[in-house]
Amino acid sequence: MEYRVGSIGRIIVIRFSDGEDLLDGLTEVARKEDIRSAMFHIVGGLKKGGFVVGPEEEKMPPKPVWRELRESHETFGFGTIFWDEEEPRIHFHGAYAKKDTVKSGCLRRDSEVFLILEVVIFELRGIDARRIPDAETGLSLLGFVS
């Protein structure tokens, strides 16, 4: 286990509207505002999205199991923003509910907002972290600098 201690910096509140892409929008804000380390919460609706619900088997590298949202779902969840060398990378896990069905997983693509979605980003100060490519998993994992 590794950890670092920091503090909360800026707080950014975003309102996404119907049809906008959540993941692209978060990446754009992180780039524009130079948010290097952050956590965020979301609440609202998604009507489209590709998310991962775990690996097929417990072996490396993990082969993801994909699911799709194809209609409006109530959505809430938590995520982080850390950069690789060139880009902010969004890591978000959420719950997606429609009627009596609830799905949960890591949203990774095609994230289209339904009606409205609110995001509150908490910038982390004093945390020098980034996404570092991991050969075993084939993923870019959280790592600390220095």
Secondary structure, 3 states (H helix, E strand, C coil): CCCCCCEEEEEEEEEEECCCEHHHHHHHHHHHHCCCEEEEEEEEEEEEEEEEEEECCCCCCCCEEEEEECCCEEEEEEEEEEECCCCEEEEEEEEEEECCEEEEEEEEEEEEEEEEEEEEEEEEECCCEEEEECCCCCCEEEEECC
